Amino acid sequence: MTVCADIHAQFKLSYGDFALDVDLQLPSQGVTALFGPSGSGKSTLLRCIAGLERAGGKLSVKGEIWQDEKIFIPTHQRPIGYVFQEANLFPHLSVKANLNYGFKRQPYRHDGFSLDEIIDLLGIAHLLNRKPDRLSGGEKQRVAIARALAVNPRLLLMDEPLAALDLARKREILPFLEKLHEALEMPVIYVTHAPNEVARLADHLVVLNQGKLQSAGPLNETFSQVDLPQQASDAGSAIIEARIAAIQPEWHLALARFAGGEIWIRDLSFSPGQKVRFQVMARDVSLALSADHRSSIANVLQAVVDQISDGDHPGIAIVRLKIGENFILSRLTQRSLHTLGVTEGDPVWAQIKSAAIVE
């Protein structure tokens, strides 16, 4: 996959024991997730892009210089929308007044979504006359996102917008973020340390560690790298994007086809041709030297061993498998790996439990 790198961000910043030193080429479409543990520099990098941190370096967006040795466009003049961890709504204004405050005061031309379209997209029409103290945490964040979009920015920045929400509120707002993902043409840079948010929302992944770039690239290729911290654990996983090829209503199953293979999954009211995305847990992928279609495992795919790494315990190995243009991971014991006798480049059969694949 070729990245259309229309955003170039190069920053150096240090304070105390922390130093940020990155040079990134980011795509001009889709959602780029800045991912990494707490303290890795994700929010600092986002603030540098917004101009909230005065770091040394360069920033250009679609050929327009926002910062270099001679130029520094201040935050209020950058055509961005910014969503913080906290909604930061004006408590004395209604939802509608909060939205209008930003909509009327920004110099950018509103040639994208209308305010009514934004309200409909985020499902907040019934909240317009309420004040923030009458909103749930998820509702407040939806209003905050709508306010950020109301200025019709050329770049949307989101700094862990779900971090302050409990699990129920996160589940409430994630479908709206997925709708945004499908609807927005502008680039979105999304800070998170939650793998499930990356899996559901991101197209491109940037992994930071201690202020430096660890890895960057398309989601499936980058998220499945075995040297990412979470991949060595029991939570290791990979992402597959596919389209529904067939439905078996009598078994409540759907066939999802992707570059390299096809997988039977639970039918969640899918339609033929529908685009879907799945997270495949490494612990639910076993390996075999030959295809055995007599087992209860419905999905058996030809693969090639791409990389082998140690897990989070001396007895565990993590194997990255290439299936067509996609990658998945398998978590197995070192003993099983030794018994199979496979090394990098060897063909194998990956056995994937359909129940382990989630939308």
N, C-alpha and C positions, 0 to 999 in steps of 0.2 A: 504494500500500500504506500503510495507516495503522499507525503504530507505537504499541503499547500501552506508554506510557512510565511504567512502574511503578518505575523506578530513576532518581532524580535525583541527579546528582553535580556539585557545584560546588566547585572547589578553587582556592586560590591558594597558591603555595609558591615560594620563591626561595632559592638558595644559590649562591655564586660567580657565575659567568656565566650560570647556568641559571635560568629562571623558568617555572613551570607556571601556566597561567591558563586554566581550562576550565569550561564550563557545559554539561552533557550531559543529555539525556533518553534513557535506554536501555530497550529492551524487556524484558519480564519472562519471555520465553520464547526458546528457541533460543540460538545461539552468536553473541555479539558479539565480533568481532575488533578489537583495538586494533592498528593497523597504521601503520608509518612507519619511517624510517631509524633507525639507532642514534643515541641522544641526543635523540630527539624527545619523550621523556617518557612512553613507554608503560608501562614498569615502575614509574616513579614514580607515575603515576596509579593503577596497580593497588595499589601499597602504600598509597596514600591511602585507597582504598576499603576495604582490609583494616584500616586503622587503624595500620599499621606506620610511616607517616609522619604526623606531627602537623601537617597543613596547615590553614590557615584555610579556612572554607567550610561547606558543608552536604552531607549525604548522607541520603537517605531511600530505603528499599526497601519497596515495596508498602505505603506509608503509614506505615511505622514509621521514626521518626527515629533514625538512628545517630550523627548529628553535626550540631550547629548552634552558635549563639552560646553556648548554655547547656549543651548535652549533648555528651558524648564517650564513646561506648561503647568500652571497650578491646578490643583484638583478640581476646583469649581469651573475651570474652563475645559476640562477633559470630557469628551462625550461618553461618559460611563454611567452605568447604574451600579449601585453598591448595596448589597444585602449583608447586614452584620449578623452575628450570633443572636443578639437581642433585636427585637423589632424596632425599638426606638421611635415609636409613633408619638405624635403630639397628643398628650393625654386630654387636653381641653377641646380637641377637635373631633368631629365625627369621622368615620372612615372615609366618607365622600370628601370631606374637607381636607383630610390628610392627602388624598389622591390629587385633589385639585391644587393643593399648595405646590406640589412639585410640577404638575402639568403646566401651570400658568407661569412659572417663574424660570423655566429653563430656556436657553436661547436656541436649542436645537429644533429643527423643523420636524413636525410630527407626520412623517410620510410613511410610517410603519403601521403598527396597531393603533386603532383608536382607543380611547379610554373605555368605551363600552365593550370593545372586543377583549381588552385586558381583564375587565371585570368578569365577563362571561368565561374566559379561559380559566381563571382562577376560582370561579364559583363563589364569588363574594357579593353578588347582587343583593342578597337578603341581609347583608351586614352593613349596608351603606349608611344607615341612620344611627348605628350604634357608636358609642365611644369605646376607646381601647379597653377600659376596665370591664367591659361587658363581653370581651372576646376571650376565647381559649388561646392557649399558646400557639396552636397550629393555625388558628384563624388570624392571629396577629402577624405571623410570618407570611401568610398568604397575602395579607394587605401590604406588608413591607415589600414583598416581591412585586406586587402590582404597582406600588409607588415608584420602585426603581425602574420598572418598564415604562411608566407613564412619561418619562422624559425622552423616550425613544432613543436609547443610547446606542452607540456603535459597538460597545463592549459591555457585557454584564459580568460583574464580579460578585461572587457569593462566598462568604467566609463562614463555613460550618453552620449553615442556616438551620440545621436540625439539632445542633449540639445541646441547646438549652431545653429541648423537648423530651418528654417521657416517651416510652415505647408506643403507647397508644396514639399520641399526637404525631409521632414520626410516621406511623402507618397511615394516618389520616392525610398527611401532606405529600407523601411520596408519589401517589398517583397524579397529583397536580404538577409536581416537578417533571414527571414523565410526559405529561401533556405539553409542558413548556419545551421539553427536549424535542418533541416532534414538530412543534409549531414555529420555534424561533429560527430565524436565518442568521442572526448575529452570533458571534462567538461568545461562549460562556466559560469563565474560568471559575472552577468550583473547588473550594478547599474542604477536605475531609480527612479523617483518620479511620473512617468506617468502611471496611471492604464491601459490605452489602450496598452502600450508597454508590460506590465506584461501579459495582457490578450492574446496577440498575440504570445508572444515568450517564456514565462516561463513554465517550468515543475515543478519546486520546488520554494517555496517562503519563503524568510526570511524578516520579518518585524522588523525594528529597530525604536526605539523611545528614544531620548535623550541618545544615546550611549549604550543602553541596548537592549537585545533581547526581543521583545514583543511576537513574534510568529514565528513558522517555520514548514513547512511540505509540502506535495503535493499541487499543485496549487489550485485545486477545493476546497479542504477541508480548506485550509488556507485563500485563497482570499475571501471566503464567510463568514468568521467570522464576527459577528456583532459588535465586539468591535474595528474593524479597523476604523480609522477616516473617510475615504470616504464613508463607508457603511451607516452612519447615514444621509447622504445628498441625494439629488436628483440623484446623480451620482452613488449610490450604485448598485452593480451588482454581478454576479457570472459567472463562466465559466463552460461550458459543452463540453466534447470531445465525438464525436460520429462517426458513419460510415453511409454513404448513403446506405439506404436499397432499395429505389425505387424512380423512377422519374415519375412525371405526366406532360408530356410536354405540354398538352393542357392548363394547368393552370400555367405552369412555376413554379411548386413546386417540392420539393424533400423531401423525408421522411428520417430523420436522427434518427438512432436508437442508444441508449446508455444503459448502465446498469441501469435498472429501468424504462425505458419508451422509447417513440419515439415522435418526434416533426416534424411537417410540417414546412418547411422553404422555402424561395425563392430559386429557382434553379439558381445557378451562374455557369452554365455549369459543374455541377458535374457529376461524373461517379459512377455507383453502386460499392460499396465497398470502395469508397474513404474516407479517414480519414479527418474529419473536426472539427473545434473548433469554439464555439459560445459564445458570451457574452450576457447574459440575464439580462436586466435592471430590478431592483427591482420595479421601478414605473410602469412597464408593466405586473406585475404579480398580479392577484387578487385571492381571496380565496372564496371557496364555501363549504357548508356542504354536498352537493350531486352533482353528475355529471349532467350537463345540456348540452346535445349535440344539443340543438335547437338554440343556440346563434351563433353569427358571429365569436366567438373565436374558432379557429380550434384546439388548443392544450389544452386538459383537462387531467391532470395527477393526479393519486393518490399520496399523499404525507403524511408525518408525521411532525407535528410541532416539530422542534428540539430545538429552542430557540427563545425567545421573548425579544426585547430590545427597548429602547426609541430611537426615531429619533432625528433630529436636531431641532425640534420644539415640544413644549409640546403636540400638537395635533396629532403627528405622531408616529407610531410604526413601527419597523422593525422585520419581522418574518423570521427566517431561517427555511427552509423546507428540509427534507431529501427525496430524490426520488431515491430508490435503493441505489447505492453507491455514488450518487451525491448530491450536495446541491445547492439550489437556494434561493434567497431572495425575499420577498414581502414587498413593502412599502405601508402602508395603514393608515387610520386615527385611532386614539385611539377609536373613537366612533364605527367605523366598527368592530374593534377587540372586543369591548365590546358586540356589537350586536351578533356577531358570537358565543361568549362565549367559545372560544377555549383556551386551555392551552397547555403547553409543553407535548408532548406524544400523543396528539389527532390526529386522522386521518382527513385529509381535501382533497379537490380537488383544485389543482393549475390550474388557467386558464392563459395561456400564449399567447400573441399575436404573431403570426408568423412574422409580420413585425418588431417586436422589437428584433429579433434575428439576429445578424450580424456575418459574417465570421471573 
